[in-house]
Amino acid sequence: KKKEMLGNFFRLGHLYTNGILKTLDHDFASHSDGMVIPHGLYDLRRNMGHITLGRSHDTSEFSCDCFFNWWRRYGMRAYPNASEILLFCDCGGSNNYRHHIFKEDLQRLVNRIEIPIRIAHYPPYCSKYNPIEHRLFPHVTRACQGIVFQTLEIIKQFIRKTCTRTGLRVTLNVLDREYKTERKATPEFLEAYPILFDEYLTDLNYTAVSNSRRVGCEWGVRWDAIARVARYAV
């Protein structure tokens, strides 16, 4: 979501305080203590959200690391028998459906967890239909409204307080790794291109299968019938 700068900057919202909070009315980068990049993942079945705070750049490698850390800490325990994973993604940003580098980083992710991941992108200008946009992000914004993000600990404290009457809970993680920008897909990946595309809306729907499971898999197979699938939205 929206990047936030650390510092004594004004933020919209109302909150109870013991006195007047004096902040800067212009958020110049020269006055900040760094940038925070929030990345969200929402578990549709368990009504659980996971927010990852990055300190570098919003890249495809960053988004894949966010999912891997969530899967290693929470997902594999919640879904020990999951045979496939379905991710609902927007069509732009770090998981742009037109970028080959996202598909290459996705393939690396699948090779690490050894579970096929199917990506279903929402068409352009249709991200409002993504469940994460009205089941997670608004509540995180509400929990942080009016809070002055002077330190990273303050952000973590209020994001963890996010909850709803319907049972939404949020976990939090911080990635301090430095991510490079302007990366390009390697020639080896472009030549092999192991991604399996659907027959319908091929640009928006495709599947990445780990190299260990690719043996005996037909390239023309469609992944429409998902037996045991963990459904998420990012």
Stockholm file with secondary structure:
# STOCKHOLM 1.0

chainA/1-234         KKKEMLGNFFRLGHLYTNGILKTLDHDFASHSDGMVIPHGLYDLRRNMGHITLGRSHDTSEFSCDCFFNWWRRYGMRAYPNASEILLFCDCGGSNNYRHHIFKEDLQRLVNRIEIPIRIAHYPPYCSKYNPIEHRLFPHVTRACQGIVFQTLEIIKQFIRKTCTRTGLRVTLNVLDREYKTERKATPEFLEAYPILFDEYLTDLNYTAVSNSRRVGCEWGVRWDAIARVARYAV
#=GR chainA/1-234 SS CCCEECSSBCCSCCCCCSSCCCCBSSCCGGGCSCEEEEEEEEETTTTEEEEEEESSCCCHHHHHHHHHHHIIIIIHHHCTTCCEEEEEECSSGGGCTTCHHHHHHHHHHHHHHTSCEEEEECCTTCGGGSTHHHHTHHHHHHHTTTCCCCSHHHHHHHHTTCBCTTCCEEEEEEECCCCCSSCCCCHHHHHHCCCEECSSSTTTEEEECCTTTCTTCCTTCCCCCCSSEEEEEC
#=GC SS_cons         CCCEECSSBCCSCCCCCSSCCCCBSSCCGGGCSCEEEEEEEEETTTTEEEEEEESSCCCHHHHHHHHHHHIIIIIHHHCTTCCEEEEEECSSGGGCTTCHHHHHHHHHHHHHHTSCEEEEECCTTCGGGSTHHHHTHHHHHHHTTTCCCCSHHHHHHHHTTCBCTTCCEEEEEEECCCCCSSCCCCHHHHHHCCCEECSSSTTTEEEECCTTTCTTCCTTCCCCCCSSEEEEEC
//
